[in-house]
Amino acid sequence: MDKRRYRINEQIRAREVRLIGPDGKQIGIVPLREALARAEEYGLDLVEVAPQASPPVCKIMDYGQFLYQEAKKAKEAKKRQSQVELKEIKVRPKTEEHDLQTKIRHIRRFLEDNNKVKIRVFFRGREIVHPELAQKVLQKIQEAVKDLGQVEMAPRMEGRQMIMILAPLKK
């Protein structure tokens, strides 16, 4: 949290401010000197909470505690937010059935963890002349995970590889 986001006490530049007391009740429009004196009486800080207002809104509060509460809210919001990662699985057009089943298990696990999966079928040498083999592999993967994920990006060629992206189903 940026500590210079709010002006406090002598940093406030306005002549008059709309003052809010420490209990949250509005006191009214007062000169800056009087607002500073009232904050001093309470032993708290005068914090400019809405500088764009006319006149600016200032509140009498404990600035350190206010920053702590803001940081706590931001941390809590970050904790609730879920990050979707893009995991990648590489296969070849001639990948054997057992190895393909292992890759499918990995893809299922990634989708269960709410991650997107990029499946990359890469071609070597003369394999590039048989893109239908890669299509079959991707179709087989798609069928195996249709209960957990949907195709976000259909299979397409990019250079010497065919790429498909699967996204987890919305709950």
C-alpha positions in Angstrom: 0.0 0.0 0.0 1.4 3.4 -1.0 1.6 5.6 2.1 1.6 8.8 0.1 -1.8 8.1 -1.3 -3.5 10.2 1.4 -2.5 13.7 2.6 -2.4 14.0 6.4 -2.3 17.0 8.8 0.0 19.8 7.4 0.1 18.2 3.9 -3.5 19.2 3.3 -3.5 22.3 1.0 -7.2 23.4 1.0 -8.4 26.5 2.9 -11.6 24.9 4.0 -12.5 21.2 4.4 -15.6 19.2 5.0 -14.8 17.6 8.4 -15.9 14.2 9.6 -15.4 13.4 13.3 -13.7 10.3 14.7 -17.1 8.7 15.3 -18.0 9.0 11.6 -20.5 11.9 12.1 -20.3 14.9 9.8 -19.2 18.1 11.5 -19.5 20.4 8.5 -17.3 22.8 6.5 -14.6 24.3 8.7 -11.4 26.2 8.1 -8.3 24.0 7.9 -6.7 25.4 11.0 -9.9 24.6 13.1 -9.9 21.1 11.6 -6.3 20.5 12.6 -7.0 21.9 16.1 -9.9 19.4 16.5 -7.8 16.5 15.4 -5.1 17.6 17.9 -7.8 17.7 20.7 -8.6 14.0 20.0 -4.9 13.1 19.7 -5.6 11.8 16.2 -4.6 12.7 12.6 -6.6 14.7 10.0 -6.7 12.6 6.8 -7.8 13.9 3.4 -10.1 11.0 2.2 -11.6 12.7 -0.8 -9.3 15.4 -2.3 -11.3 15.7 -5.5 -14.4 16.9 -3.7 -15.2 20.6 -3.3 -14.3 21.3 -0.5 -12.1 18.3 0.1 -13.4 15.8 2.7 -11.2 15.2 5.7 -11.7 12.7 8.5 -10.3 12.7 12.0 -8.7 9.2 12.6 -5.7 7.2 13.6 -3.7 7.2 10.4 -1.5 4.2 11.3 -4.5 2.1 12.2 -6.2 3.2 9.0 -3.2 2.1 6.9 -3.1 -1.2 8.7 -6.8 -1.9 8.0 -6.4 -0.9 4.3 -3.5 -3.4 4.0 -5.5 -6.1 5.8 -8.4 -5.6 3.4 -6.1 -5.7 0.4 -4.4 -8.9 1.6 -7.8 -10.5 2.2 -9.0 -9.5 -1.3 -5.9 -11.0 -2.8 -6.4 -14.2 -0.9 -9.9 -14.7 -2.2 -8.9 -14.0 -5.8 -8.0 -17.2 -7.7 -5.2 -17.3 -10.2 -5.6 -19.4 -13.3 -2.4 -20.8 -14.6 -1.7 -22.0 -18.1 -0.1 -25.5 -17.9 1.4 -27.1 -20.9 1.5 -30.7 -22.1 3.6 -31.8 -25.1 2.8 -34.9 -27.1 3.8 -36.2 -30.5 1.5 -37.6 -33.3 3.0 -41.1 -32.7 2.8 -41.0 -28.8 1.9 -44.6 -27.6 -1.5 -45.3 -26.0 -0.1 -45.8 -22.4 2.0 -42.6 -22.5 -1.0 -40.7 -23.9 -3.2 -42.0 -21.0 -0.5 -40.7 -18.5 -0.6 -37.3 -20.2 -4.5 -37.3 -20.0 -4.3 -38.0 -16.3 -2.0 -35.0 -15.9 -4.4 -32.8 -18.0 -7.4 -34.0 -15.8 -5.5 -33.1 -12.7 -4.7 -29.6 -14.1 -8.3 -29.0 -15.0 -9.5 -30.2 -11.6 -7.1 -27.6 -10.1 -8.9 -24.9 -12.2 -5.9 -24.4 -14.5 -6.0 -24.0 -18.3 -4.1 -26.5 -20.3 -2.2 -25.9 -23.6 -1.7 -29.1 -25.5 1.1 -28.9 -28.0 1.6 -31.7 -30.6 5.0 -31.2 -32.2 6.1 -32.7 -35.4 9.5 -34.0 -36.3 10.8 -34.5 -39.8 8.2 -36.0 -42.3 5.5 -36.2 -39.6 4.4 -32.7 -40.6 2.8 -34.1 -43.8 0.2 -36.0 -41.6 -1.6 -33.3 -39.5 -4.6 -35.7 -39.3 -2.6 -37.8 -36.9 -2.3 -34.8 -34.5 -6.0 -34.1 -35.0 -6.8 -37.7 -33.9 -4.5 -37.3 -30.8 -6.1 -34.0 -29.8 -9.6 -35.4 -30.4 -8.9 -38.4 -28.2 -7.6 -36.0 -25.4 -10.7 -33.8 -25.8 -13.0 -36.8 -25.5 -11.2 -38.1 -22.4 -11.6 -34.8 -20.5 -14.9 -33.5 -21.8 -16.4 -33.9 -18.3 -13.8 -31.5 -16.8 -12.9 -29.1 -19.5 -14.0 -27.5 -22.7 -12.0 -26.3 -25.8 -11.1 -22.7 -25.4 -9.0 -22.6 -28.6 -9.6 -25.1 -31.3 -6.6 -27.1 -32.7 -4.6 -25.0 -35.1 -1.1 -25.2 -36.7 1.6 -22.9 -35.6 4.8 -23.6 -37.4 5.8 -27.3 -36.9 3.3 -27.8 -34.1 -0.5 -28.0 -33.5 -1.9 -26.3 -30.5 -5.2 -26.6 -28.6 -6.1 -24.9 -25.3 -8.5 -26.5 -22.8 -10.2 -24.5 -20.0 -11.9 -25.9 -16.9 -15.7 -26.0 -16.9 -17.5 -23.3 -14.9 -19.0 -24.7 -11.7 
